[in-house]
């Protein structure tokens, strides 16, 4: 549970707020929603980084080492 002293206000346009609501789950707070979306973004960045490495790097098969 978040304590009131640990919160902040982030100004959002109504359009952004409404978009966030579309991704929210029943009973989920905005804090929980944003944390979940950030976790997803982190996973996507990891996958993109791995794909870039595979596409750009040159690898030597282990049996050739």
N, C-alpha and C positions, 0 to 999 in steps of 0.2 A: 504494500500500500504506500502511496506517495504522501509524504507529509506536506502540508500547505507551505511550509518554509522552503521546500525543495522544488517549488514550481515557479514557472515564469509565464508571461503572456507573450504570445507570438502573433503579431497582426497578420491576418490572412484576408484575401479578398473573399467575397461570398462565393465566387466561382470555385476557388481552390477549396474552400470549406465544403462545398457541395460535392466536389470530386472526391474528397477524402471520405465523406459519408458513404459514397457508393462502394468503397472498399472496406468499410467497417463491418464488423460482425455484431450481432445482437449482444448487448451488454458490454461491449468493448469500449474502453475509454479512448480518447484521442491519443493519449500517451502510449497506450498499448498498441493501437493501430500504427502509429508512426514508428514505434520500435519494431513491429513486425515487418513493415515495409522496408525499413533500413536493413533488417536481417536478409530479406529477399534481395535487396540491392547489393549487399555484400556478396551473396552467393553468385549473383549474376556477374559481378566484377571478377570473381575468382574464375568462373568458367571462361569468361572472355580472355582473361590473362593466360589461362592454360591453352586455349585455342590459338592465341597469338604466338605463344612460345612454340607450339607444335608446327605452326605455319612458317615461322621465321628462323627457327634454330635448326642446326644440322646435328643429327644424332648418329652415334656409332652403336651398332648392335652389340649386346653384351658378349656374344660368342666371338666377336672380333677383337675383344680387349685382351 
